[in-house]
């Protein structure tokens, strides 16, 4: 995608998520994929392309910190039989949809690899920046082992387009973590508990020994990376936090016992509430097996309570969705769900500055500041007054810029 040169936005109401304010009358200049100037409108700046926003909101691009861009069906076990090229071709539509909803960066926590991330970065696929973890680490029979009870062999070939890899014992966990790091992973994902989509475990099971979890954390730490942990119950969450896991994914069944450990470790919480509503209502339509559909209701109603508990405690909360198949289109419903519990500014921070901190990209992502990546959105409306306007892109989202390129616009320049 050709970079358009210098692009200027004038008369913007600029969202500053750190201060929690809209700053009126701002000019922002972009060049070469970077924000090069931020100031008050009236400063003399020139550009090949200029937009007069007339008071519309200019804000950072959105960060979804829990996606699976290659999860093109809710029947994840079936993907073991699919061609990786077919999966990539269909993932193209997932990526494009995310970008046109305003997500300019996503953290893929199982499935995407170095090739897909490079294809986006080099312009061969149009989509958000992909920060990937490769295959998630699963114990035998865990959330990431897609074999049913009648299958013995697990296809460990890296080209098999499943989301996880099975490893048992400290030495296998170390090797699996090192393999993902060797392939360029930005983090290591480990399954600390059972899950909804896996065929043979219970949601309330705990997975991996403490020694195995510590081994994954040690390997990630040695590479200056971190571990993201899939966990539902308080017991699974606490085991992960005690071992040094940096982000807890889902966490629907957390309780008060988790809060001191979150506080002590500074770990992040990534709820994914959108997926449970979608799976309950439409999961079967997109391939979710009956046994998995039943498990949805083990966690469906508890997610908001967990979010409220973490919010009251001041835990850093990032934005995540964890959607599968055709349900990716529900990605923006997370704004509506979270607005039931969190003030607008906290939801906005979760999808900008907190996400950037979790990814280790603070200063590059999540803010409209000089030197940051030119990932920008233009909105008709004030998201500080009603964050739900972000869930209505057809009416409210007027422009998306990713890495300095305008990828969608209904504005006149």
VEXDREN-2710 file (C-alpha; in Angstrom, 1 decimal):
% VEXDREN-2710
k/r/px/py/pz
1/UNK/0.0/0.0/0.0
2/UNK/1.5/3.3/-1.1
3/UNK/2.0/5.9/1.6
4/UNK/0.2/9.1/0.7
5/UNK/3.0/11.4/1.9
6/UNK/2.1/14.1/4.4
7/UNK/-1.5/14.1/5.7
8/UNK/-2.9/16.9/7.8
9/UNK/-6.0/16.9/10.0
10/UNK/-7.1/20.4/11.2
11/UNK/-9.9/21.6/13.5
12/UNK/-10.0/18.3/15.3
13/UNK/-11.3/17.5/18.7
14/UNK/-8.5/15.3/19.7
15/UNK/-9.0/12.6/22.3
16/UNK/-6.4/12.4/24.9
17/UNK/-7.0/9.1/26.8
18/UNK/-4.4/9.8/29.4
19/UNK/-6.0/13.1/30.5
20/UNK/-9.5/11.8/29.7
21/UNK/-10.3/14.9/27.7
22/UNK/-11.2/16.0/24.2
23/UNK/-8.8/18.8/23.2
24/UNK/-10.5/21.2/20.7
25/UNK/-9.0/23.0/17.8
26/UNK/-6.1/20.6/17.2
27/UNK/-4.0/20.0/14.1
28/UNK/-2.2/16.7/13.6
29/UNK/0.3/16.0/10.8
30/UNK/1.3/12.5/9.6
31/UNK/4.2/11.6/7.5
32/UNK/5.7/8.2/6.6
33/UNK/3.5/6.2/9.0
34/UNK/4.3/8.5/12.0
35/UNK/2.7/11.4/13.7
36/UNK/5.2/14.2/13.2
37/UNK/3.3/17.2/14.5
38/UNK/0.5/17.8/17.1
39/UNK/-0.5/21.4/17.8
40/UNK/-3.3/23.9/17.9
41/UNK/-5.0/24.7/14.6
42/UNK/-3.6/27.9/13.2
43/UNK/0.0/26.7/13.0
44/UNK/1.3/26.9/9.5
45/UNK/1.6/23.3/8.2
46/UNK/1.3/22.0/4.7
47/UNK/0.5/18.5/3.4
48/UNK/-0.3/16.8/0.1
49/UNK/-3.7/15.7/1.7
50/UNK/-5.6/17.7/4.2
51/UNK/-8.9/17.1/6.1
52/UNK/-10.9/19.8/7.9
53/UNK/-12.6/17.8/10.6
54/UNK/-14.8/20.7/11.7
55/UNK/-14.8/19.6/15.3
56/UNK/-15.1/15.9/14.8
57/UNK/-13.2/13.6/17.1
58/UNK/-9.7/12.4/16.2
59/UNK/-8.6/9.5/18.3
60/UNK/-6.0/6.7/18.4
61/UNK/-6.7/3.5/16.5
62/UNK/-8.2/0.7/18.6
63/UNK/-6.3/-2.2/20.1
64/UNK/-8.0/-5.6/20.5
65/UNK/-5.8/-7.6/22.8
66/UNK/-7.4/-11.0/22.4
67/UNK/-8.2/-12.2/19.0
68/UNK/-7.8/-15.4/16.9
69/UNK/-7.6/-14.1/13.3
70/UNK/-7.3/-17.6/11.8
71/UNK/-10.3/-19.0/13.8
72/UNK/-12.6/-18.9/10.8
73/UNK/-15.0/-21.4/12.4
74/UNK/-16.3/-22.1/15.9
75/UNK/-15.5/-25.8/15.4
76/UNK/-11.8/-25.4/16.1
77/UNK/-11.1/-29.2/16.1
78/UNK/-12.1/-29.4/12.4
79/UNK/-9.4/-27.0/11.5
80/UNK/-6.8/-29.7/12.0
81/UNK/-7.9/-31.1/8.6
82/UNK/-7.9/-27.9/6.7
83/UNK/-5.3/-26.4/4.4
84/UNK/-3.3/-23.6/5.9
85/UNK/-3.5/-21.7/2.6
86/UNK/-7.3/-22.0/2.7
87/UNK/-7.4/-20.7/6.3
88/UNK/-5.2/-17.7/5.4
89/UNK/-7.4/-16.8/2.5
90/UNK/-10.4/-16.7/4.8
91/UNK/-8.5/-14.9/7.5
92/UNK/-8.0/-12.1/5.0
93/UNK/-11.7/-11.2/5.4
94/UNK/-11.4/-11.4/9.2
95/UNK/-8.5/-9.0/9.1
96/UNK/-10.1/-6.5/6.7
97/UNK/-13.3/-6.5/8.8
98/UNK/-11.3/-5.7/11.9
99/UNK/-9.5/-2.8/10.2
100/UNK/-12.7/-1.3/8.9
101/UNK/-14.2/-1.4/12.4
102/UNK/-11.3/0.8/13.6
103/UNK/-8.9/-1.8/15.0
104/UNK/-5.4/-0.9/13.8
105/UNK/-3.6/-3.3/16.1
106/UNK/-4.6/-6.8/17.4
107/UNK/-2.9/-9.2/19.7
108/UNK/-3.4/-12.7/18.4
109/UNK/-3.2/-15.2/21.3
110/UNK/-3.3/-18.4/19.3
111/UNK/-3.2/-19.2/15.6
112/UNK/-1.5/-16.3/13.7
113/UNK/2.2/-16.7/12.9
114/UNK/5.2/-14.8/11.7
115/UNK/4.1/-15.2/8.0
116/UNK/0.7/-13.8/8.5
117/UNK/2.0/-10.9/10.5
118/UNK/4.7/-10.2/7.9
119/UNK/2.1/-10.3/5.1
120/UNK/0.1/-7.6/6.8
121/UNK/3.2/-5.5/7.6
122/UNK/4.4/-5.7/4.0
123/UNK/1.0/-4.9/2.5
124/UNK/0.2/-8.3/1.0
125/UNK/-2.8/-8.6/3.4
126/UNK/-4.8/-5.5/4.4
127/UNK/-5.5/-5.5/8.1
128/UNK/-4.5/-4.3/11.5
129/UNK/-0.9/-4.7/12.8
130/UNK/-0.8/-8.3/14.1
131/UNK/1.1/-8.9/17.4
132/UNK/1.2/-12.7/17.6
133/UNK/2.0/-15.5/20.0
134/UNK/2.0/-18.4/17.6
135/UNK/0.5/-21.6/19.0
136/UNK/-0.8/-21.7/22.5
137/UNK/0.7/-24.2/24.9
138/UNK/-1.7/-26.9/26.1
139/UNK/-1.3/-30.0/28.2
140/UNK/-2.7/-33.3/26.9
141/UNK/-6.4/-33.1/27.2
142/UNK/-6.3/-29.4/27.8
143/UNK/-7.7/-26.3/26.2
144/UNK/-5.7/-26.5/23.0
145/UNK/-5.8/-30.3/22.5
146/UNK/-8.5/-30.6/19.9
147/UNK/-8.5/-34.4/19.7
148/UNK/-11.8/-36.1/20.7
149/UNK/-11.7/-39.1/23.0
150/UNK/-11.4/-41.5/20.0
151/UNK/-8.3/-40.0/18.5
152/UNK/-4.7/-40.7/19.6
153/UNK/-2.4/-38.8/17.3
154/UNK/-1.9/-35.1/17.6
155/UNK/-0.6/-33.4/14.5
156/UNK/2.3/-31.2/15.8
157/UNK/3.3/-30.0/12.4
158/UNK/3.6/-26.2/12.4
159/UNK/1.7/-25.9/9.2
160/UNK/-1.4/-27.6/10.8
161/UNK/-3.7/-24.6/11.2
162/UNK/-4.9/-25.3/14.8
163/UNK/-4.5/-22.8/17.6
164/UNK/-2.5/-24.9/20.0
165/UNK/0.4/-27.3/20.6
166/UNK/0.4/-30.1/23.2
167/UNK/3.3/-30.3/25.6
168/UNK/3.7/-32.3/28.9
169/UNK/6.3/-31.9/31.5
170/UNK/8.8/-29.2/32.1
171/UNK/11.2/-30.1/29.3
172/UNK/8.4/-30.2/26.7
173/UNK/7.0/-26.9/27.9
174/UNK/10.4/-25.3/27.7
175/UNK/10.9/-26.6/24.2
176/UNK/7.5/-25.5/23.0
177/UNK/7.9/-22.0/24.5
178/UNK/11.4/-21.7/22.8
179/UNK/10.0/-22.8/19.5
180/UNK/7.3/-20.1/19.5
181/UNK/9.9/-17.5/20.6
182/UNK/12.3/-18.7/17.8
183/UNK/9.5/-18.1/15.3
184/UNK/9.1/-14.5/16.5
185/UNK/6.3/-14.6/19.0
186/UNK/5.7/-11.4/21.0
187/UNK/4.4/-13.4/23.9
188/UNK/3.9/-17.0/25.0
189/UNK/0.3/-18.2/25.5
190/UNK/-0.4/-21.0/28.0
191/UNK/-3.7/-22.7/28.9
192/UNK/-4.1/-22.5/32.7
193/UNK/-7.7/-23.9/32.8
194/UNK/-10.3/-25.7/30.7
195/UNK/-12.2/-23.8/28.1
196/UNK/-15.4/-23.7/26.1
197/UNK/-14.3/-24.7/22.6
198/UNK/-12.1/-27.7/23.6
199/UNK/-13.7/-31.2/23.4
200/UNK/-12.5/-33.1/26.5
201/UNK/-12.0/-30.7/29.4
202/UNK/-14.2/-29.0/31.9
203/UNK/-14.2/-25.2/32.2
204/UNK/-13.4/-25.5/35.9
205/UNK/-10.4/-27.8/35.5
206/UNK/-6.9/-26.5/36.2
207/UNK/-4.1/-27.3/33.7
208/UNK/-0.4/-27.6/33.8
209/UNK/1.6/-28.1/37.0
210/UNK/3.1/-25.1/38.8
211/UNK/6.6/-26.3/37.6
212/UNK/5.4/-26.3/34.0
213/UNK/3.8/-22.9/34.3
214/UNK/7.0/-21.5/35.8
215/UNK/9.1/-23.1/33.0
216/UNK/7.0/-21.2/30.4
217/UNK/7.4/-17.9/32.4
218/UNK/11.1/-18.4/32.7
219/UNK/11.5/-19.0/29.0
220/UNK/9.5/-15.9/28.1
221/UNK/11.3/-13.8/30.7
222/UNK/14.7/-14.9/29.3
223/UNK/13.6/-13.6/25.9
224/UNK/12.3/-10.3/27.5
225/UNK/8.8/-11.4/26.7
226/UNK/5.8/-12.4/28.9
227/UNK/3.2/-15.2/29.3
228/UNK/-0.5/-14.7/28.6
229/UNK/-2.7/-17.2/30.5
230/UNK/-6.1/-18.5/29.6
231/UNK/-7.9/-19.0/32.9
232/UNK/-11.5/-19.0/34.1
233/UNK/-11.6/-19.9/37.8
234/UNK/-10.1/-18.1/40.7
235/UNK/-7.9/-21.1/41.4
236/UNK/-6.5/-21.2/37.9
237/UNK/-6.0/-17.4/37.8
238/UNK/-4.1/-17.4/41.1
239/UNK/-1.9/-20.3/40.1
240/UNK/-0.9/-18.3/37.0
241/UNK/-0.3/-15.1/38.8
242/UNK/1.8/-16.8/41.5
243/UNK/4.0/-18.2/38.8
244/UNK/4.5/-14.8/37.0
245/UNK/1.9/-14.9/34.2
246/UNK/1.5/-11.3/33.1
247/UNK/-2.0/-11.2/31.6
248/UNK/-5.1/-13.2/32.5
249/UNK/-7.4/-13.9/29.6
250/UNK/-11.2/-14.3/30.2
251/UNK/-11.2/-14.7/34.0
252/UNK/-15.0/-14.9/34.2
253/UNK/-15.0/-16.9/37.5
254/UNK/-12.5/-14.7/39.4
255/UNK/-13.2/-13.8/43.0
256/UNK/-11.8/-11.4/45.7
257/UNK/-8.9/-13.8/46.3
258/UNK/-7.5/-12.8/42.9
259/UNK/-7.3/-9.1/43.6
260/UNK/-4.2/-9.0/45.9
261/UNK/-2.2/-11.1/43.4
262/UNK/-3.2/-8.8/40.6
263/UNK/-2.1/-5.8/42.7
264/UNK/1.1/-7.5/43.8
265/UNK/2.2/-8.6/40.3
266/UNK/0.9/-5.7/38.3
267/UNK/-0.7/-8.2/35.9
268/UNK/-3.3/-7.2/33.3
269/UNK/-6.8/-8.5/32.9
270/UNK/-8.3/-9.1/29.5
271/UNK/-12.0/-9.9/29.6
272/UNK/-13.6/-11.2/26.4
273/UNK/-17.3/-10.7/27.1
274/UNK/-18.5/-10.3/23.5
275/UNK/-17.7/-13.9/22.6
276/UNK/-20.1/-15.5/25.2
277/UNK/-23.1/-13.6/24.1
278/UNK/-22.3/-14.5/20.5
279/UNK/-21.6/-18.1/21.2
280/UNK/-24.8/-18.5/23.2
281/UNK/-26.9/-16.9/20.5
282/UNK/-25.2/-18.0/17.3
283/UNK/-22.4/-20.4/18.1
284/UNK/-24.1/-23.4/16.6
285/UNK/-24.7/-21.5/13.4
286/UNK/-21.0/-21.1/13.0
287/UNK/-20.0/-24.6/13.9
288/UNK/-19.8/-24.7/17.7
289/UNK/-20.3/-28.4/18.7
290/UNK/-23.2/-29.2/21.1
291/UNK/-20.8/-30.1/24.0
292/UNK/-19.1/-26.7/23.7
293/UNK/-22.3/-24.8/23.4
294/UNK/-23.4/-26.3/26.8
295/UNK/-20.2/-25.0/28.4
296/UNK/-20.9/-21.5/27.3
297/UNK/-23.5/-21.2/30.0
298/UNK/-20.9/-22.1/32.7
299/UNK/-19.3/-18.7/32.2
300/UNK/-21.9/-16.5/30.4
301/UNK/-23.5/-14.7/33.3
302/UNK/-20.3/-14.3/35.5
303/UNK/-18.3/-12.2/33.1
304/UNK/-19.8/-8.8/34.0
305/UNK/-19.4/-9.5/37.7
306/UNK/-15.7/-10.3/37.1
307/UNK/-15.2/-7.1/35.1
308/UNK/-16.9/-5.1/37.8
309/UNK/-14.7/-6.6/40.5
310/UNK/-11.5/-5.9/38.6
311/UNK/-12.7/-2.4/37.7
312/UNK/-13.4/-1.5/41.3
313/UNK/-10.0/-2.8/42.4
314/UNK/-8.2/-0.7/39.8
315/UNK/-6.7/-3.6/37.9
316/UNK/-5.4/-2.6/34.4
317/UNK/-8.0/-3.9/32.0
318/UNK/-7.4/-4.3/28.3
319/UNK/-10.0/-4.8/25.5
320/UNK/-10.5/-8.3/24.1
321/UNK/-13.1/-10.2/22.2
322/UNK/-12.0/-13.8/21.4
323/UNK/-14.6/-14.2/18.6
324/UNK/-14.7/-17.2/16.2
325/UNK/-16.0/-17.7/12.7
326/UNK/-18.7/-15.4/11.5
327/UNK/-19.0/-14.0/15.0
328/UNK/-16.0/-11.7/14.4
329/UNK/-18.5/-9.2/13.2
330/UNK/-19.6/-8.7/16.8
331/UNK/-16.2/-7.3/17.7
332/UNK/-17.6/-3.9/18.6
333/UNK/-20.3/-5.2/20.9
334/UNK/-17.7/-5.4/23.7
335/UNK/-18.1/-1.6/24.0
336/UNK/-21.8/-1.9/24.7
337/UNK/-21.3/-4.7/27.2
338/UNK/-18.5/-2.9/29.1
339/UNK/-20.4/0.3/29.2
340/UNK/-22.8/-1.4/31.7
341/UNK/-20.0/-1.5/34.2
342/UNK/-17.2/0.9/33.3
343/UNK/-17.3/4.7/32.6
344/UNK/-16.6/5.7/29.0
345/UNK/-13.1/6.9/29.7
346/UNK/-12.0/3.6/31.2
347/UNK/-13.4/1.6/28.3
348/UNK/-11.5/4.0/26.0
349/UNK/-8.3/3.5/27.9
350/UNK/-8.7/-0.2/27.8
351/UNK/-8.8/-0.1/24.0
352/UNK/-5.9/2.4/23.7
353/UNK/-3.4/3.1/26.4
354/UNK/-3.8/0.0/28.5
355/UNK/-3.6/-2.2/25.4
356/UNK/-0.5/-0.4/24.4
357/UNK/1.1/-1.0/27.8
358/UNK/0.2/-4.7/27.7
359/UNK/1.8/-5.1/24.3
360/UNK/4.9/-3.2/25.4
361/UNK/4.2/-0.5/22.8
362/UNK/3.4/2.5/25.0
363/UNK/4.4/5.7/23.2
364/UNK/4.0/4.0/19.9
365/UNK/0.3/3.0/20.1
366/UNK/-2.7/4.3/22.0
367/UNK/-2.1/8.0/21.9
368/UNK/-2.1/10.9/19.4
369/UNK/1.4/12.2/20.2
370/UNK/4.4/13.2/18.2
371/UNK/6.5/10.1/17.3
372/UNK/3.6/7.7/17.7
373/UNK/2.4/5.4/14.9
374/UNK/-0.1/7.1/12.6
375/UNK/-3.0/4.9/13.6
376/UNK/-6.0/7.2/13.8
377/UNK/-9.8/7.3/13.7
378/UNK/-12.2/10.1/12.9
379/UNK/-15.6/9.8/14.7
380/UNK/-18.7/11.9/14.4
381/UNK/-19.5/12.3/18.0
382/UNK/-17.9/12.3/21.5
383/UNK/-17.0/8.9/22.8
384/UNK/-16.4/10.3/26.3
385/UNK/-20.1/11.1/26.4
386/UNK/-21.2/7.8/24.9
387/UNK/-18.6/5.1/24.2
388/UNK/-21.2/3.1/22.4
389/UNK/-20.9/5.3/19.3
390/UNK/-17.8/3.1/18.5
391/UNK/-20.2/0.2/18.1
392/UNK/-22.0/2.0/15.2
393/UNK/-19.2/2.4/12.6
394/UNK/-21.6/2.8/9.7
395/UNK/-23.0/6.0/11.2
396/UNK/-20.1/7.3/13.3
397/UNK/-16.8/6.1/11.9
398/UNK/-15.7/8.5/9.2
399/UNK/-12.1/7.6/8.6
400/UNK/-9.5/4.9/9.5
401/UNK/-5.8/5.5/9.1
402/UNK/-3.4/2.6/9.7
403/UNK/0.4/3.1/9.6
404/UNK/-0.1/6.4/7.8
405/UNK/-2.5/5.1/5.1
406/UNK/-6.1/6.1/4.9
407/UNK/-7.8/2.7/4.5
408/UNK/-11.4/3.9/4.8
409/UNK/-12.9/7.4/4.5
410/UNK/-16.2/9.1/3.9
411/UNK/-14.7/12.6/4.4
412/UNK/-13.9/15.1/1.7
413/UNK/-10.3/16.2/1.6
END
